[in-house]
Amino acid sequence: MIIGIGGSSNAGKSNLAALIAEACSPRKVAIFSQDDYVYPEQALPRIRDHIDWEHPDTIDFDRFRSDLESAAHENDLVIAEGLFLFCRPELKKVFDKMIYVGLQKETFHKRKSSDQRWGQEPEWYIDHIWKRHTQYGKPPEGNDLLMLQGEEEWPLDRILAFLNI
């Protein structure tokens, strides 16, 4: 089974993926982050004085999809997580189940402002990240989608029931 976890930056996608993987032990689980499929920095678009990481064109979707499909043959469960997970129809077809982690704009802003993984981001860029999320990171439609809120505690029993695990 391949599970897709999408949502805004700082919503908790990576934490949720790790929680699901831990709950599925001792099954063989692989986690793939879309962040690991970004094109080389020199090929990325820029906005003002920043690299514009917040666009689907920064992701090598073909390699990402190929790796997910290959991993599905070697693992009991494959979890993919990323900002732009649901913006490409051909990638959405790969997922057996999808989870979208929503986040209120105020919570996003607070979390992103304190996130120092890539240094302090200017206010205009934090606003840009949110705008790009609303443009490209919308949740998909369908019965195989579970909507969660990043401000709330993860309902693990409900998540595992949705995933039939």
Order of alpha helices (4+ residues) and beta strands (2+ residues): beta-alpha-beta-beta-beta-alpha-beta-alpha-beta-alpha-alpha-beta-alpha
